[in-house]
Amino acid sequence: QVQAQPHSSHEDFPQHLILLAMAPKEVEEDASSGSEGGFGICYVREKIIKDLREKVTGGKDITREDVDKLTDGDGGADIDPAEMMVPVDLADLGDDIEDMDALFEKLGPKGVAEAFIKAQDNFEANKGKMEPDLVPKPMTAGEWKALADQEDMEDMEEEDLEGEEEEDEDLDEEEEADEEPPAKKTKKA
């Protein structure tokens, strides 16, 4: 999985989608070593991607709200924990996934829906290129939310550790400065 960092500029788009829905870290590492440029694994709501596929196929109108439902804009709180989430491969979107507002401006709701449908097709076509035991599997929304919460906690712990290391380095530098020997006195003959 290629994992983007959360961005505060996406208040109107589900931020946990921007986290690319927390595929296991092993998939991230395996994907980054792939010759195809890796995978951009994201989990979306199975029933919504099916609905969007039917709308696109049937030539029906698609709104941004329809697309936003892929992950639900309320931190997953409105998703039934038993509902299925399926992996998709957003690697083709590249950095465009970083700014969903710009992506909607560029492609429109139908274009974004088509991009996610293509991402699902890409995942199905390319999962054979992944290590068999690292292929992301569909999971319930409850499992997905627990994984996302676990990743959030790990990220916060990493940030805390990084902050502590920086503080330790600053203290070490201060201690070293305090420990410098006084300048030697020159002897007079």
Backbone as ProteinMPNN parsed JSONL, in Angstrom:
{"seq_chain_A": "QVQAQPHSSHEDFPQHLILLAMAPKEVEEDASSGSEGGFGICYVREKIIKDLREKVTGGKDITREDVDKLTDGDGGADIDPAEMMVPVDLADLGDDIEDMDALFEKLGPKGVAEAFIKAQDNFEANKGKMEPDLVPKPMTAGEWKALADQEDMEDMEEEDLEGEEEEDEDLDEEEEADEEPPAKKTKKA", "coords_chain_A": {"N_chain_A": [[0.839, -1.173, 0.0], [0.519, 2.167, -0.768], [0.891, 4.773, 1.259], [-0.68, 7.682, 2.048], [-0.272, 10.686, 3.903], [-2.408, 12.117, 6.42], [-4.364, 14.953, 5.506], [-5.191, 18.216, 6.368], [-6.686, 19.794, 4.737], [-8.898, 18.598, 3.69], [-11.547, 18.657, 4.683], [-14.077, 18.228, 3.7], [-13.999, 15.782, 2.527], [-13.754, 12.32, 3.179], [-11.405, 11.811, 5.616], [-10.166, 9.46, 6.382], [-10.047, 8.095, 4.03], [-8.062, 9.427, 2.74], [-5.983, 8.523, 4.19], [-5.627, 6.252, 2.95], [-6.819, 4.001, 3.8], [-5.478, 2.116, 5.331], [-3.974, -0.384, 4.542], [-2.226, -3.411, 5.298], [1.102, -2.975, 6.665], [3.032, -4.687, 5.615], [2.208, -5.061, 3.016], [2.616, -2.526, 2.023], [5.442, -2.416, 2.082], [6.093, -4.554, 0.38], [4.862, -3.678, -1.953], [6.262, -1.338, -2.533], [8.644, -2.271, -3.407], [8.123, -3.314, -5.814], [8.42, -3.651, -9.407], [6.641, -2.342, -10.929], [6.112, 0.093, -9.903], [4.666, -0.017, -7.614], [1.786, -0.358, -5.406], [-1.336, 1.201, -4.683], [-3.047, 0.763, -2.287], [-6.307, 0.881, -1.066], [-9.168, 0.815, 0.999], [-12.601, 0.474, 0.301], [-16.169, 0.921, 0.568], [-17.945, -1.923, -0.201], [-20.646, -2.205, -1.133], [-21.162, 0.369, -2.031], [-19.277, 0.85, -4.059], [-20.167, -1.024, -5.863], [-22.702, 0.033, -6.415], [-21.939, 2.482, -7.585], [-20.636, 1.5, -9.857], [-22.798, 0.336, -11.206], [-24.31, 2.667, -11.721], [-22.529, 4.115, -13.393], [-22.285, 2.316, -15.544], [-24.948, 2.267, -16.345], [-25.254, 4.821, -17.24], [-26.153, 6.792, -15.517], [-26.605, 9.779, -13.474], [-24.015, 10.928, -11.324], [-23.161, 12.038, -8.154], [-21.038, 14.099, -6.069], [-21.52, 13.431, -3.453], [-22.362, 10.797, -3.73], [-19.926, 9.564, -4.358], [-18.413, 10.233, -2.126], [-19.512, 8.543, -0.257], [-18.124, 6.211, -0.486], [-16.284, 5.703, 1.53], [-17.483, 6.883, 3.656], [-18.165, 9.849, 5.256], [-17.965, 10.349, 7.998], [-15.882, 9.483, 9.671], [-16.257, 6.766, 9.638], [-18.219, 6.16, 11.415], [-20.886, 5.941, 10.7], [-21.017, 3.641, 9.262], [-22.106, 0.347, 9.044], [-20.758, -2.017, 11.203], [-20.605, -4.626, 10.272], [-20.638, -4.417, 7.57], [-19.104, -4.935, 4.368], [-15.793, -4.125, 3.368], [-13.75, -3.464, 0.603], [-10.61, -4.011, -1.057], [-8.975, -1.656, -3.21], [-6.914, -0.5, -5.926], [-5.273, 2.344, -6.067], [-3.041, 3.297, -7.377], [-2.728, 4.293, -9.982], [-3.768, 6.824, -9.834], [-1.826, 8.307, -8.679], [-0.242, 11.198, -7.401], [-2.538, 12.652, -7.483], [-4.462, 11.744, -5.722], [-3.835, 12.959, -3.408], [-5.086, 15.45, -3.213], [-8.24, 15.703, -3.029], [-10.228, 17.566, -3.601], [-9.191, 18.966, -5.803], [-9.029, 16.83, -7.543], [-11.724, 16.202, -7.915], [-12.471, 18.577, -9.148], [-10.968, 18.396, -11.49], [-11.773, 15.911, -12.669], [-14.489, 15.621, -12.189], [-17.478, 14.356, -10.529], [-18.376, 11.93, -11.765], [-16.083, 11.13, -13.158], [-14.296, 10.71, -11.034], [-15.605, 8.628, -9.748], [-15.407, 6.719, -11.784], [-12.633, 6.43, -11.746], [-12.245, 5.164, -9.28], [-13.62, 2.801, -9.76], [-12.053, 1.763, -11.804], [-9.782, 1.467, -10.259], [-10.564, -0.617, -8.601], [-10.811, -2.649, -10.509], [-8.139, -2.71, -11.351], [-6.883, -3.603, -9.025], [-7.918, -6.221, -8.839], [-6.851, -7.275, -11.206], [-4.107, -7.081, -10.724], [-3.447, -8.303, -8.311], [-2.245, -10.762, -8.357], [0.403, -10.193, -8.692], [1.357, -9.584, -6.264], [2.867, -10.702, -3.187], [1.576, -13.802, -2.247], [0.674, -14.207, 0.473], [0.414, -11.632, 1.31], [-1.559, -10.296, 0.011], [-4.091, -7.948, 0.114], [-7.15, -8.564, 1.738], [-10.745, -8.641, 1.499], [-12.571, -7.091, 4.171], [-14.508, -6.674, 7.17], [-16.246, -3.62, 8.006], [-15.909, -3.068, 10.676], [-13.538, -4.48, 11.323], [-11.812, -3.104, 9.641], [-11.971, -0.503, 10.689], [-10.861, -0.939, 13.22], [-8.257, -1.612, 12.476], [-7.493, 0.797, 11.272], [-7.625, 2.492, 13.517], [-5.614, 1.325, 15.059], [-3.367, 1.826, 13.426], [-3.395, 4.634, 13.556], [-2.773, 4.992, 16.263], [-0.199, 3.869, 16.327], [1.112, 5.64, 14.609], [0.909, 8.001, 16.125], [2.441, 7.237, 18.331], [4.938, 6.925, 17.102], [5.413, 9.575, 16.324], [5.548, 10.737, 18.864], [7.832, 9.425, 19.854], [9.754, 10.378, 18.037], [9.691, 13.086, 18.689], [10.627, 12.944, 21.345], [13.225, 11.973, 20.868], [14.355, 14.163, 19.547], [14.266, 16.029, 21.614], [16.013, 14.751, 23.419], [18.401, 14.883, 21.92], [18.782, 17.655, 21.877], [19.182, 18.095, 24.625], [21.518, 16.571, 24.998], [23.326, 18.05, 23.444], [23.369, 20.435, 24.9], [24.442, 19.494, 27.322], [26.967, 18.659, 26.448], [28.056, 21.112, 25.736], [28.199, 22.281, 28.255], [30.114, 20.661, 29.419], [32.557, 21.23, 28.252], [36.025, 21.63, 28.515], [37.647, 24.143, 30.516], [39.346, 26.922, 29.043], [42.826, 26.56, 28.468], [45.359, 27.867, 30.546], [47.953, 30.042, 29.709], [51.421, 29.529, 30.266], [53.683, 31.606, 32.006], [56.978, 32.611, 31.474]], "CA_chain_A": [[0.0, 0.0, 0.0], [1.159, 3.458, -0.721], [0.084, 5.42, 2.277], [-0.571, 9.132, 2.121], [-0.462, 11.223, 5.235], [-3.653, 12.878, 6.486], [-4.271, 16.356, 5.14], [-6.258, 18.965, 7.012], [-7.434, 20.554, 3.745], [-9.931, 17.748, 3.096], [-12.634, 18.516, 5.631], [-15.303, 17.774, 3.051], [-13.817, 14.435, 1.998], [-13.387, 11.443, 4.286], [-9.972, 11.855, 5.858], [-9.613, 8.12, 6.455], [-9.718, 7.665, 2.674], [-6.772, 10.012, 2.457], [-5.027, 7.624, 4.817], [-5.648, 5.081, 2.082], [-7.546, 2.914, 4.445], [-4.659, 1.266, 6.176], [-3.595, -1.744, 4.175], [-1.143, -3.822, 6.18], [2.419, -2.428, 6.337], [3.779, -5.635, 4.788], [1.82, -4.802, 1.635], [3.33, -1.303, 1.667], [6.833, -2.724, 1.811], [6.134, -5.39, -0.805], [4.469, -2.868, -3.104], [7.276, -0.35, -2.866], [9.769, -2.928, -4.058], [7.669, -3.823, -7.11], [8.951, -2.953, -10.57], [5.55, -1.607, -11.563], [5.9, 1.348, -9.201], [3.949, -0.254, -6.378], [0.337, -0.397, -5.349], [-1.936, 2.232, -3.833], [-4.189, 0.032, -1.751], [-7.291, 1.623, -0.29], [-10.398, 0.057, 1.213], [-13.841, 1.211, 0.078], [-17.384, 0.16, 0.883], [-18.279, -2.797, -1.318], [-21.964, -1.932, -1.713], [-21.135, 1.677, -2.698], [-18.536, 0.715, -5.322], [-21.074, -1.749, -6.759], [-23.717, 1.0, -6.813], [-21.318, 3.414, -8.534], [-20.39, 0.759, -11.108], [-24.101, 0.235, -11.886], [-24.67, 3.997, -12.206], [-21.668, 4.441, -14.534], [-22.685, 1.427, -16.636], [-26.287, 2.664, -16.783], [-25.248, 6.208, -17.704], [-26.887, 7.64, -14.573], [-25.851, 10.865, -12.855], [-23.278, 10.623, -10.099], [-22.836, 13.259, -7.414], [-19.89, 13.969, -5.169], [-22.0, 12.721, -2.272], [-22.326, 9.371, -4.06], [-18.533, 9.115, -4.286], [-17.975, 10.367, -0.724], [-20.026, 7.399, 0.502], [-17.219, 5.063, -0.607], [-15.707, 5.427, 2.841], [-18.335, 7.542, 4.63], [-17.501, 11.051, 5.717], [-18.032, 10.581, 9.44], [-14.917, 8.641, 10.37], [-16.714, 5.39, 9.662], [-19.203, 5.964, 12.474], [-22.177, 5.6, 10.114], [-20.918, 2.383, 8.522], [-22.427, -0.848, 9.827], [-19.513, -2.762, 11.411], [-20.622, -5.887, 9.527], [-20.561, -4.124, 6.138], [-17.825, -5.334, 3.787], [-14.886, -3.166, 2.747], [-12.932, -4.196, -0.363], [-9.424, -3.266, -1.472], [-8.834, -1.157, -4.576], [-5.538, -0.06, -6.17], [-5.311, 3.721, -6.553], [-1.713, 3.704, -7.837], [-2.835, 5.068, -11.229], [-4.092, 8.22, -9.532], [-0.597, 8.976, -8.265], [-0.367, 12.279, -6.422], [-3.876, 13.25, -7.552], [-5.232, 11.326, -4.553], [-3.456, 13.851, -2.319], [-6.004, 16.592, -3.137], [-9.497, 15.233, -3.593], [-10.963, 18.696, -4.178], [-8.638, 19.186, -7.145], [-9.39, 15.669, -8.361], [-13.122, 16.384, -8.302], [-12.495, 19.672, -10.125], [-10.354, 17.912, -12.726], [-12.486, 14.785, -13.282], [-15.919, 15.618, -11.902], [-17.89, 13.189, -9.735], [-18.41, 10.704, -12.57], [-14.704, 10.753, -13.436], [-13.71, 10.168, -9.806], [-16.231, 7.31, -9.582], [-14.773, 5.831, -12.768], [-11.269, 6.17, -11.282], [-12.315, 4.162, -8.22], [-14.022, 1.544, -10.397], [-10.829, 1.285, -12.462], [-8.886, 1.045, -9.18], [-11.003, -1.946, -8.183], [-10.422, -3.555, -11.592], [-6.677, -2.834, -11.303], [-6.524, -4.466, -7.899], [-8.227, -7.607, -9.214], [-5.92, -7.68, -12.259], [-2.711, -7.055, -10.283], [-3.174, -8.934, -7.014], [-1.353, -11.89, -8.611], [1.791, -9.699, -8.654], [1.711, -9.41, -4.858], [3.164, -11.922, -2.442], [0.258, -14.383, -1.93], [0.234, -14.021, 1.852], [0.293, -10.206, 1.588], [-2.651, -9.726, -0.776], [-5.175, -7.454, 0.976], [-8.412, -9.302, 1.635], [-11.912, -7.895, 1.98], [-12.767, -7.181, 5.609], [-15.687, -5.938, 7.621], [-15.964, -2.236, 8.391], [-15.422, -3.118, 12.049], [-12.124, -4.864, 11.27], [-11.119, -2.003, 8.966], [-11.896, 0.604, 11.641], [-9.89, -1.326, 14.253], [-6.937, -1.5, 11.845], [-7.221, 2.232, 11.118], [-7.353, 3.017, 14.858], [-4.304, 0.807, 15.448], [-2.387, 2.597, 12.656], [-3.368, 5.983, 14.124], [-2.043, 4.917, 17.534], [1.211, 3.648, 16.003], [1.624, 6.9, 14.066], [1.061, 8.94, 17.234], [3.578, 6.779, 19.122], [6.14, 7.265, 16.341], [5.608, 11.02, 16.437], [6.0, 10.988, 20.226], [9.218, 8.977, 19.954], [10.578, 11.318, 17.281], [9.764, 14.299, 19.496], [11.502, 12.664, 22.484], [14.591, 11.887, 20.361], [14.813, 15.522, 19.294], [14.502, 16.625, 22.923], [17.231, 14.135, 23.932], [19.523, 15.452, 21.177], [18.969, 19.018, 22.363], [19.774, 17.996, 25.958], [22.888, 16.103, 24.826], [24.128, 19.17, 22.954], [23.528, 21.357, 26.015], [25.36, 18.878, 28.271], [28.3, 18.714, 25.848], [28.517, 22.496, 25.83], [28.534, 22.515, 29.66], [31.251, 19.834, 29.801], [33.79, 21.626, 27.58], [37.013, 22.039, 29.515], [37.966, 25.561, 30.455], [40.501, 27.221, 28.202], [44.091, 26.39, 29.193], [46.088, 29.111, 30.827], [49.319, 29.989, 29.169], [52.439, 29.686, 31.314], [54.595, 32.736, 31.822], [58.334, 32.159, 31.782]], "C_chain_A": [[0.878, 1.227, 0.0], [0.306, 4.276, 0.208], [0.349, 6.907, 2.289], [-0.774, 9.553, 3.56], [-1.777, 11.999, 5.259], [-3.413, 14.345, 6.154], [-5.446, 17.107, 5.719], [-7.104, 19.728, 6.007], [-8.585, 19.76, 3.139], [-11.118, 17.574, 4.022], [-13.889, 17.953, 4.978], [-15.152, 16.395, 2.42], [-13.316, 13.549, 3.127], [-11.878, 11.356, 4.472], [-9.385, 10.451, 5.932], [-9.403, 7.522, 5.073], [-8.341, 8.204, 2.311], [-5.67, 9.195, 3.128], [-4.894, 6.336, 4.01], [-5.991, 3.807, 2.838], [-6.692, 1.807, 5.028], [-4.495, -0.181, 5.717], [-2.418, -2.131, 5.059], [0.221, -3.305, 5.71], [3.219, -3.374, 5.457], [3.458, -5.408, 3.317], [2.52, -3.547, 1.149], [4.747, -1.634, 1.242], [6.963, -3.561, 0.556], [5.845, -4.567, -2.044], [5.574, -1.905, -3.498], [8.473, -0.98, -3.548], [9.386, -3.459, -5.434], [8.193, -2.995, -8.265], [7.881, -2.118, -11.262], [5.276, -0.278, -10.867], [5.05, 1.198, -7.955], [2.443, -0.218, -6.544], [-0.129, 0.732, -4.447], [-3.201, 1.666, -3.235], [-5.02, 0.905, -0.817], [-8.499, 0.715, -0.123], [-11.595, 0.97, 1.028], [-15.017, 0.298, 0.391], [-17.832, -0.612, -0.36], [-19.62, -2.431, -1.958], [-21.976, -0.595, -2.464], [-20.387, 1.585, -4.024], [-19.397, -0.052, -6.339], [-22.152, -0.802, -7.305], [-23.152, 1.983, -7.845], [-21.069, 2.748, -9.877], [-21.694, 0.643, -11.902], [-24.521, 1.575, -12.477], [-23.848, 4.382, -13.436], [-22.097, 3.612, -15.751], [-24.032, 1.848, -17.214], [-26.38, 4.098, -17.265], [-26.008, 7.155, -16.786], [-25.978, 8.719, -13.998], [-25.197, 10.383, -11.562], [-22.91, 11.947, -9.454], [-21.586, 13.021, -6.56], [-20.303, 13.198, -3.916], [-21.998, 11.213, -2.504], [-20.915, 8.816, -3.882], [-18.025, 9.177, -2.841], [-18.418, 9.181, 0.123], [-19.11, 6.174, 0.417], [-16.592, 4.701, 0.73], [-16.511, 6.048, 3.96], [-17.587, 8.682, 5.291], [-17.455, 11.264, 7.209], [-17.098, 9.646, 10.197], [-15.343, 7.189, 10.476], [-17.812, 5.135, 10.677], [-20.555, 5.517, 11.918], [-22.153, 4.282, 9.35], [-21.23, 1.233, 9.478], [-21.14, -1.66, 9.988], [-19.45, -4.083, 10.639], [-20.522, -5.675, 8.014], [-19.172, -4.454, 5.604], [-17.104, -4.158, 3.136], [-13.986, -3.979, 1.821], [-11.732, -3.35, -0.776], [-9.522, -2.834, -2.939], [-7.4, -0.632, -4.696], [-5.557, 1.305, -6.84], [-3.972, 4.205, -7.116], [-1.778, 4.557, -9.101], [-3.174, 6.534, -10.984], [-2.869, 9.005, -9.087], [-0.856, 10.034, -7.209], [-1.739, 12.937, -6.46], [-4.712, 12.901, -6.335], [-4.945, 12.237, -3.358], [-4.438, 15.005, -2.137], [-7.317, 16.217, -3.819], [-10.32, 16.375, -4.196], [-10.498, 18.947, -5.607], [-9.012, 18.04, -8.074], [-10.844, 15.773, -8.818], [-13.249, 17.506, -9.328], [-12.03, 19.187, -11.484], [-11.239, 16.884, -13.446], [-14.004, 14.847, -13.148], [-16.289, 14.363, -11.137], [-17.891, 11.883, -10.529], [-16.996, 10.208, -12.856], [-14.011, 10.153, -12.215], [-14.292, 8.775, -9.542], [-15.599, 6.305, -10.54], [-13.347, 5.478, -12.351], [-11.263, 5.102, -10.186], [-12.735, 2.803, -8.778], [-12.81, 0.927, -11.097], [-9.844, 0.779, -11.412], [-9.265, -0.346, -8.671], [-10.605, -2.981, -9.237], [-8.911, -3.785, -11.589], [-6.228, -3.752, -10.172], [-6.746, -5.924, -8.275], [-7.232, -8.125, -10.244], [-4.49, -7.85, -11.745], [-2.421, -7.791, -8.982], [-2.289, -10.166, -7.169], [0.114, -11.487, -8.583], [2.274, -9.486, -7.221], [2.089, -10.76, -4.264], [1.825, -12.512, -1.993], [-0.215, -14.142, -0.498], [0.094, -12.549, 2.235], [-0.825, -9.529, 0.801], [-3.744, -9.247, 0.174], [-6.48, -8.193, 0.684], [-9.563, -8.381, 2.043], [-12.033, -8.092, 3.493], [-14.026, -6.418, 5.98], [-15.27, -4.511, 7.978], [-15.433, -2.179, 9.821], [-13.94, -3.473, 12.108], [-11.286, -3.727, 10.688], [-10.928, -0.836, 9.928], [-10.873, 0.3, 12.733], [-8.466, -1.204, 13.718], [-6.545, -0.035, 11.698], [-6.88, 2.859, 12.467], [-5.975, 2.58, 15.335], [-3.199, 1.591, 14.725], [-2.262, 4.011, 13.211], [-2.556, 5.993, 15.42], [-0.549, 4.736, 17.275], [1.835, 4.928, 15.458], [1.857, 7.915, 15.176], [2.26, 8.547, 18.102], [4.886, 7.112, 18.423], [6.434, 8.747, 16.453], [6.104, 11.382, 17.831], [7.459, 10.593, 20.395], [10.155, 9.929, 19.23], [10.751, 12.612, 18.064], [10.688, 14.12, 20.681], [12.96, 12.588, 22.044], [15.161, 13.278, 20.119], [15.115, 16.227, 20.604], [15.79, 16.077, 23.526], [18.462, 14.701, 23.246], [19.814, 16.862, 21.664], [19.63, 19.0, 23.738], [21.229, 17.551, 25.869], [23.793, 17.244, 24.384], [24.373, 20.173, 24.077], [24.525, 20.812, 27.032], [26.789, 18.933, 27.75], [28.868, 20.122, 25.959], [28.937, 22.816, 27.265], [29.817, 21.79, 30.07], [32.556, 20.262, 29.144], [34.78, 22.104, 28.634], [37.313, 23.528, 29.401], [39.219, 25.776, 29.617], [41.756, 27.122, 29.048], [44.744, 27.755, 29.395], [47.488, 28.961, 30.251], [50.308, 30.261, 30.295], [53.317, 30.869, 30.989], [55.986, 32.269, 32.252], [59.085, 33.097, 32.668]], "O_chain_A": [[1.879, 1.286, 0.714], [-0.888, 4.453, -0.035], [1.478, 7.342, 2.514], [-1.392, 8.83, 4.343], [-2.216, 12.49, 4.219], [-2.368, 14.902, 6.491], [-6.589, 16.673, 5.575], [-8.148, 20.266, 6.378], [-9.19, 20.207, 2.165], [-11.649, 16.471, 4.145], [-14.679, 17.274, 5.634], [-16.106, 15.891, 1.828], [-12.524, 14.0, 3.954], [-11.161, 10.883, 3.59], [-8.221, 10.258, 5.581], [-8.665, 6.547, 4.933], [-7.551, 7.524, 1.656], [-4.533, 9.191, 2.656], [-4.126, 5.444, 4.369], [-5.512, 2.713, 2.54], [-7.156, 0.679, 5.194], [-4.851, -1.104, 6.449], [-1.684, -1.257, 5.523], [0.471, -3.205, 4.509], [4.011, -2.919, 4.632], [4.333, -5.544, 2.462], [2.971, -3.488, 0.005], [5.209, -1.2, 0.187], [7.852, -3.313, -0.258], [6.502, -4.733, -3.071], [5.798, -1.68, -4.687], [9.243, -0.281, -4.206], [10.233, -3.998, -6.146], [8.39, -1.787, -8.135], [8.2, -1.273, -12.098], [4.31, 0.407, -11.204], [4.741, 2.193, -7.3], [1.908, -0.07, -7.643], [0.598, 1.167, -3.554], [-4.304, 2.044, -3.629], [-4.505, 1.566, 0.085], [-8.815, -0.071, -1.017], [-11.615, 2.095, 1.528], [-14.88, -0.923, 0.468], [-18.064, -0.033, -1.421], [-19.723, -2.355, -3.183], [-22.722, -0.442, -3.431], [-20.815, 2.18, -5.014], [-19.357, 0.241, -7.534], [-22.474, -0.83, -8.492], [-23.798, 2.28, -8.85], [-21.269, 3.365, -10.923], [-21.702, 0.826, -13.119], [-25.029, 1.629, -13.597], [-24.389, 4.911, -14.407], [-22.252, 4.145, -16.85], [-24.237, 1.794, -18.427], [-27.454, 4.554, -17.657], [-26.46, 8.212, -17.227], [-24.753, 8.6, -14.026], [-25.741, 9.561, -10.825], [-22.413, 12.859, -10.114], [-21.15, 11.887, -6.365], [-19.525, 12.407, -3.384], [-21.677, 10.44, -1.602], [-20.731, 7.734, -3.325], [-17.301, 8.29, -2.39], [-17.768, 8.851, 1.115], [-19.295, 5.209, 1.159], [-16.392, 3.523, 1.027], [-16.242, 5.762, 5.127], [-16.494, 8.491, 5.826], [-16.941, 12.29, 7.655], [-17.467, 9.086, 11.229], [-14.835, 6.456, 11.325], [-18.292, 4.008, 10.793], [-21.29, 4.793, 12.589], [-23.188, 3.854, 8.838], [-20.684, 1.159, 10.579], [-20.488, -1.963, 8.988], [-18.362, -4.6, 10.381], [-20.343, -6.633, 7.261], [-18.176, -4.275, 6.305], [-17.705, -3.324, 2.458], [-13.511, -5.051, 2.196], [-11.822, -2.124, -0.84], [-10.07, -3.544, -3.782], [-6.751, -0.353, -3.688], [-5.824, 1.412, -8.037], [-3.79, 5.406, -7.312], [-0.958, 5.459, -9.271], [-2.899, 7.388, -11.827], [-2.876, 10.236, -9.114], [-1.588, 9.805, -6.247], [-2.074, 13.704, -5.558], [-5.584, 13.678, -5.946], [-5.725, 12.28, -2.407], [-4.608, 15.493, -1.02], [-7.479, 16.393, -5.026], [-11.025, 16.179, -5.186], [-11.315, 19.12, -6.512], [-9.281, 18.255, -9.256], [-11.161, 15.47, -9.968], [-14.038, 17.405, -10.268], [-12.623, 19.523, -12.509], [-11.435, 16.96, -14.659], [-14.723, 14.199, -13.908], [-15.513, 13.408, -11.094], [-17.457, 10.848, -10.024], [-16.736, 9.006, -12.805], [-13.235, 9.205, -12.338], [-13.567, 7.856, -9.161], [-15.294, 5.177, -10.154], [-12.896, 4.355, -12.576], [-10.387, 4.238, -10.161], [-12.255, 1.768, -8.315], [-12.57, -0.276, -10.996], [-9.15, -0.213, -11.634], [-8.394, -1.155, -8.349], [-10.12, -4.061, -8.899], [-8.448, -4.907, -11.797], [-5.318, -4.566, -10.334], [-5.875, -6.766, -8.059], [-6.812, -9.28, -10.174], [-3.739, -8.673, -12.27], [-1.26, -7.896, -8.585], [-1.643, -10.578, -6.206], [0.985, -12.348, -8.463], [3.457, -9.237, -6.99], [1.691, -11.813, -4.762], [1.011, -11.794, -1.412], [-1.402, -13.895, -0.281], [-0.301, -12.241, 3.359], [-1.017, -8.319, 0.915], [-4.272, -10.038, 0.957], [-6.849, -8.41, -0.47], [-9.377, -7.456, 2.833], [-11.645, -9.133, 4.025], [-14.54, -5.618, 5.198], [-14.095, -4.235, 8.22], [-14.599, -1.331, 10.14], [-13.175, -2.851, 12.846], [-10.197, -3.428, 11.176], [-9.851, -0.243, 9.982], [-10.106, 1.178, 13.129], [-7.572, -0.745, 14.428], [-5.403, 0.335, 11.966], [-5.954, 3.665, 12.56], [-5.248, 3.364, 15.944], [-2.208, 1.975, 15.345], [-1.154, 4.536, 13.327], [-1.749, 6.895, 15.647], [0.276, 5.377, 17.927], [2.967, 5.263, 15.809], [2.872, 8.612, 15.182], [3.009, 9.412, 18.556], [5.844, 7.535, 19.071], [7.584, 9.138, 16.656], [6.98, 12.235, 17.976], [8.239, 11.326, 21.002], [11.227, 10.256, 19.739], [11.846, 13.174, 18.096], [11.456, 15.025, 21.008], [13.844, 13.075, 22.75], [16.317, 13.544, 20.448], [16.108, 16.947, 20.705], [16.582, 16.837, 24.084], [19.465, 14.974, 23.905], [20.976, 17.227, 21.844], [20.535, 19.793, 23.999], [22.084, 18.084, 26.577], [24.904, 17.389, 24.892], [25.475, 20.709, 24.192], [25.357, 21.557, 27.55], [27.718, 19.215, 28.506], [30.053, 20.29, 26.25], [29.913, 23.536, 27.479], [30.529, 22.247, 30.965], [33.596, 19.686, 29.464], [34.433, 22.876, 29.528], [37.24, 24.102, 28.314], [40.057, 24.881, 29.508], [41.766, 27.543, 30.204], [44.685, 28.645, 28.547], [48.104, 27.897, 30.307], [50.073, 31.104, 31.161], [53.655, 31.105, 29.829], [56.137, 31.609, 33.28], [60.239, 32.837, 33.005]]}, "name": "protein", "num_of_chains": 1, "seq": "QVQAQPHSSHEDFPQHLILLAMAPKEVEEDASSGSEGGFGICYVREKIIKDLREKVTGGKDITREDVDKLTDGDGGADIDPAEMMVPVDLADLGDDIEDMDALFEKLGPKGVAEAFIKAQDNFEANKGKMEPDLVPKPMTAGEWKALADQEDMEDMEEEDLEGEEEEDEDLDEEEEADEEPPAKKTKKA"}
